[in-house]
Amino acid sequence: MNAMMRRAVIGTAAVSMALTMSACGKAGGDKKDSASSGDSKSIGLLLPENASSTRYESFDKPFIEAKVKALCSDCNVKYSNAEGSAAKQKQQFDTLIAQGVKVIILDAFDAKSTQQWVKEAADKGVKVIAYDRLASGPVSAYVSFDNEKVGELQGQALVDALGDKAADANVVMINGDDADPNAGQFKAGAHKVLDSKVKKIVYEQSGEWKPTVAGQKIGAAITQLGKDGFQAVYSANDGMAAAIITQLKASGITVPVGGQDAGLDAIQRIVAGDQSYTIYKAYKPLADNAAELAVDLLQGKDVKSVATATVDSDTDKGIPAKLLDAKVVTKANIKDTVIADGLYKAADICTADYAEACKAAGLQ
């Protein structure tokens, strides 16, 4: 083989090798691009706690999972519960981002702490739905109840429980956690009613959404005001109401106490006459709307078909929102609310300890 022929063969081989390497490099690049596109069939779900309320594990989680599956059969939900820790929830959020999840439903334990998380997620193309409470930062959508109206319902239900004694009543208020924007909205709504319809708010503290703290605060109120120093107690939720009622009973005090969340134990306390009312926020419509928003975002659809309103957070304005209505539950309408909606059966409520009270309430 002469020199010219050898150069031609070597050149052809070199071109062939280069083309082969280029093809391999392109295939590798496709794999990388596919990986960087993230987990296109997973939706992250981060719920805040499981101590003061049983609702998250019993209702929100299974309802969201079921609705996502109904809307997108090959989608899945990656779930974690913060168990009352903002630091733990941040780790869970970061894990979802690292896994390539593109949509996260976030019920923030500390909504004021999320601004930087949500911004960093948005910068990476991750959409965050603020669920139940409005997280700080550029969230893509928000689904919850009209929380100030919920507070108004609570306040009016307490006034109704006092009846003709309301105008002369002193009221103790045990509010939710100051770090939770919902708590501030509940408080504002309740004040809107109570400030004009009762004599005075004589003691007001945060119970931090913790039954133990709420129990301590009502104990301090009793010490400060005396057994006859107040005629009703506003509790921001049912978990705190349970601890408050326990303390009141121990001190021989019987006054109207209300709550929120329609927990089974709260419904039983209402049947027994220990708690005056709760607020029923139907979890299934809330969860269903969140799931629909998540699937729409995952599939690149416009959320405004679901999120028909807008709200402003402390960091962003004009956030697409879906706001639902709540209901007051008293002994008189248990059958027409939580039982009619299938949240509980009469048998769930009317266990042996509550059998007589259930008969008296017309539930058996």
C-alpha positions in Angstrom: 0.0 0.0 0.0 1.5 3.4 -1.0 1.7 6.4 1.3 -1.3 8.1 -0.4 -3.5 5.1 0.1 -2.4 4.6 3.7 -3.3 8.3 4.5 -6.7 7.8 2.8 -7.5 4.7 4.9 -6.4 6.3 8.1 -8.4 9.4 7.3 -11.6 7.4 6.6 -11.1 5.4 9.9 -10.7 8.6 11.8 -13.9 10.1 10.4 -15.7 6.9 11.1 -14.5 6.8 14.7 -15.4 10.5 15.1 -18.9 9.8 13.8 -19.3 6.8 16.1 -18.2 8.9 19.2 -20.4 11.7 18.2 -23.4 9.3 18.0 -22.5 7.9 21.4 -22.1 11.4 22.8 -25.6 12.3 21.5 -27.2 9.3 23.0 -25.6 10.0 26.3 -26.8 13.6 26.0 -30.3 12.4 25.4 -30.2 10.4 28.6 -28.9 13.4 30.5 -31.6 15.7 29.1 -34.2 13.1 30.1 -32.8 12.9 33.7 -32.7 16.7 34.0 -36.3 16.9 32.9 -37.2 15.5 36.4 -39.8 13.2 37.6 -42.6 14.1 35.3 -45.2 11.7 36.8 -44.7 12.5 40.5 -46.4 15.1 42.7 -44.9 16.0 46.1 -47.2 16.3 49.1 -45.9 17.9 52.2 -48.3 18.2 55.2 -47.4 20.0 58.5 -48.1 17.9 61.5 -50.0 14.9 63.0 -50.1 15.7 66.7 -52.8 18.4 67.3 -55.1 17.3 64.5 -55.8 13.8 63.0 -57.2 15.3 59.8 -54.0 15.3 57.7 -53.3 11.5 57.8 -57.0 10.5 58.0 -58.4 12.8 55.2 -56.1 15.2 53.3 -53.5 12.6 52.3 -55.8 9.8 51.1 -58.2 12.2 49.4 -55.3 13.8 47.5 -53.8 10.5 46.5 -57.1 9.1 45.3 -57.9 12.2 43.2 -54.5 12.4 41.6 -54.8 8.7 40.6 -58.3 9.3 39.2 -57.0 12.3 37.1 -53.7 10.7 36.0 -53.5 6.9 36.3 -49.7 6.7 35.9 -49.0 9.6 38.3 -47.9 9.0 41.9 -47.7 11.1 45.1 -44.5 11.4 47.1 -45.7 12.1 50.7 -44.0 13.4 53.8 -45.3 14.8 57.1 -43.2 17.5 58.9 -44.4 16.3 62.3 -44.5 19.8 63.6 -41.0 20.9 62.5 -40.3 23.6 60.0 -36.7 22.4 59.7 -37.8 18.9 58.9 -40.3 20.2 56.3 -37.5 22.1 54.6 -35.4 18.9 54.3 -38.4 17.1 52.9 -38.9 20.0 50.4 -35.3 19.9 49.3 -35.4 16.1 48.9 -38.4 16.4 46.5 -36.5 19.1 44.5 -33.4 16.8 44.4 -35.6 13.9 43.1 -36.7 16.1 40.2 -40.4 16.5 41.3 -41.9 19.3 39.3 -45.0 20.0 41.3 -45.3 20.2 45.1 -48.5 20.6 47.2 -47.2 22.4 50.3 -49.1 22.8 53.6 -46.4 24.8 55.3 -45.9 24.3 59.0 -44.3 27.8 59.2 -45.7 29.7 56.3 -43.5 32.7 56.9 -40.3 30.7 56.5 -41.0 29.4 53.0 -40.2 32.4 50.9 -36.7 31.4 49.9 -37.6 27.7 49.4 -40.4 28.6 47.1 -38.3 31.1 45.2 -35.5 28.6 44.7 -38.0 26.0 43.5 -39.5 28.5 41.0 -36.1 29.3 39.7 -35.7 25.6 38.9 -39.1 25.4 37.2 -40.8 23.7 40.2 -44.4 24.7 40.7 -45.6 25.0 44.3 -49.3 24.9 45.4 -49.9 26.5 48.8 -52.4 24.1 50.4 -54.7 25.1 53.3 -52.4 28.0 54.4 -50.8 30.6 52.2 -47.0 30.0 52.1 -44.7 32.9 51.4 -42.9 33.1 48.1 -44.0 32.9 44.4 -46.4 30.0 44.7 -48.2 29.0 41.5 -51.7 28.6 43.1 -53.4 28.5 46.5 -56.3 26.4 47.7 -58.0 26.8 51.0 -61.1 28.1 52.8 -61.9 31.8 53.2 -60.2 31.9 56.6 -61.5 35.2 57.7 -65.0 34.0 57.1 -64.2 30.9 59.1 -63.2 33.1 62.0 -66.5 35.0 61.6 -68.3 31.7 61.8 -66.5 30.8 64.9 -67.2 34.1 66.6 -70.9 34.0 65.7 -71.2 30.4 66.8 -69.8 31.4 70.2 -72.3 34.3 70.4 -75.1 32.0 69.5 -74.0 29.5 72.2 -74.1 32.4 74.8 -77.6 33.4 73.6 -79.1 36.3 75.5 -76.0 36.4 77.8 -73.7 37.4 75.0 -73.8 41.2 75.5 -72.7 40.8 79.1 -70.1 38.1 78.5 -66.4 38.2 79.1 -64.6 36.0 76.6 -61.2 34.3 76.7 -59.5 33.8 73.3 -56.9 31.1 72.7 -55.7 31.6 69.1 -53.5 29.6 66.8 -49.8 29.9 66.1 -48.7 33.4 65.3 -46.4 31.9 62.6 -49.4 30.6 60.7 -51.2 33.2 58.5 -54.4 31.2 58.8 -54.3 31.8 62.5 -54.2 35.6 62.0 -57.1 35.4 59.6 -59.2 33.2 62.0 -58.4 35.7 64.8 -59.3 38.7 62.7 -62.7 37.2 61.6 -63.6 36.2 65.2 -62.8 39.7 66.5 -64.9 41.2 63.7 -67.9 39.5 65.4 -67.0 39.3 69.0 -65.8 42.8 69.5 -69.2 44.2 68.9 -71.4 41.4 70.3 -69.8 40.5 73.7 -68.9 42.7 76.6 -65.1 42.2 76.5 -62.2 40.0 75.4 -60.6 39.7 78.9 -57.7 37.4 78.1 -56.1 36.6 74.7 -53.1 34.4 74.0 -51.7 32.1 71.3 -52.1 28.4 72.0 -49.6 27.7 69.2 -51.8 24.9 67.9 -50.6 22.8 70.7 -53.1 21.3 73.2 -50.5 21.3 76.0 -49.9 25.1 75.5 -53.6 25.8 75.2 -54.2 23.9 78.5 -51.5 26.0 80.2 -52.9 29.3 78.8 -56.5 28.5 80.0 -55.0 27.6 83.4 -53.3 31.0 83.5 -56.6 32.7 82.6 -58.4 30.9 85.4 -55.8 32.0 87.9 -55.8 35.6 86.6 -59.6 36.0 86.2 -61.1 33.6 88.7 -63.7 31.0 88.0 -66.4 33.6 87.4 -64.3 36.0 85.4 -65.3 34.7 82.0 -68.4 33.3 80.4 -67.0 31.6 77.2 -63.8 30.5 75.5 -62.9 30.8 71.9 -60.4 28.1 70.8 -59.0 28.3 67.3 -59.1 24.5 66.8 -60.5 21.3 68.3 -57.2 19.9 69.5 -56.7 23.0 71.8 -60.4 23.0 72.7 -60.0 19.4 74.1 -57.2 20.5 76.5 -59.1 23.7 77.4 -62.3 21.7 78.3 -60.2 19.3 80.4 -58.8 22.2 82.4 -62.2 23.9 82.8 -63.8 20.6 84.1 -60.9 20.2 86.6 -61.7 23.7 87.9 -65.4 23.1 88.0 -66.2 25.6 85.2 -68.8 25.1 82.6 -68.9 27.6 79.8 -69.4 27.5 76.0 -66.2 26.4 74.2 -65.8 26.2 70.4 -63.2 24.9 68.0 -62.5 24.0 64.4 -61.7 21.0 62.2 -64.7 18.7 63.0 -62.5 16.0 64.4 -64.3 12.9 65.5 -63.5 13.5 69.2 -64.8 17.0 68.8 -68.1 15.8 67.4 -68.4 13.4 70.3 -67.7 16.3 72.8 -70.5 18.2 71.1 -72.8 15.3 71.4 -71.9 15.0 75.1 -72.5 18.7 75.6 -68.8 19.5 76.5 -68.0 21.5 73.4 -70.5 23.9 71.8 -69.5 23.8 68.2 -66.8 23.1 65.6 -66.2 24.3 62.1 -66.5 21.7 59.4 -64.2 22.4 56.4 -65.0 19.6 54.0 -61.6 18.0 53.3 -62.6 16.2 50.1 -63.3 19.3 48.0 -60.2 20.9 49.4 -58.1 17.9 48.5 -59.8 17.3 45.2 -59.1 20.9 44.1 -55.5 20.7 45.2 -55.0 17.5 43.2 -56.6 18.9 40.1 -54.4 22.0 40.3 -51.3 19.8 40.7 -52.2 17.6 37.7 -52.9 20.7 35.6 -49.6 22.2 36.5 -47.8 18.9 35.8 -49.4 18.7 32.4 -48.8 22.4 31.6 -52.4 23.5 31.7 -53.8 26.8 32.9 -54.8 26.7 36.6 -57.4 29.4 36.3 -60.1 26.9 35.3 -59.9 25.8 38.9 -58.4 28.8 40.7 -61.1 31.3 40.0 -60.1 33.9 42.6 -56.9 35.7 43.5 -55.2 36.4 46.9 -52.2 38.4 48.1 -49.5 37.0 50.4 -47.0 39.0 52.3 -44.5 38.6 49.4 -46.6 38.2 46.2 -49.8 39.6 44.8 -52.5 38.2 42.5 -51.9 34.5 43.3 -54.5 32.3 41.6 -56.7 30.8 44.3 -59.6 28.5 45.0 -61.4 29.5 48.2 -64.1 27.2 49.7 -66.9 27.7 52.2 -67.0 26.2 55.7 -70.0 25.3 58.0 -70.7 25.5 61.7 -71.5 22.2 63.3 -73.6 22.0 66.5 -75.5 19.2 68.2 -78.5 20.2 66.2 -77.0 19.7 62.7 -74.5 16.9 63.1 -76.8 14.6 61.0 -77.1 17.2 58.2 -73.4 18.0 58.0 -70.6 15.5 58.8 -72.9 12.5 58.6 -74.7 13.6 55.5 -71.4 14.2 53.8 -70.1 10.8 54.7 -67.3 12.2 56.9 -68.5 10.0 59.7 -71.2 7.4 60.2 -73.4 7.6 63.3 -71.8 4.4 64.5 -68.4 6.1 64.4 -69.7 8.9 66.7 -72.0 6.8 68.9 -69.6 4.5 70.6 -70.6 3.0 74.0 -69.5 6.0 75.9 -71.7 8.3 73.9 -74.7 6.0 73.3 -77.1 7.8 75.6 -76.1 11.2 74.5 -76.5 10.1 70.8 -80.1 8.9 71.6 -80.9 12.3 73.2 -79.4 14.1 70.1 -81.5 11.9 67.7 -78.5 10.2 66.2 -79.6 6.7 67.1 
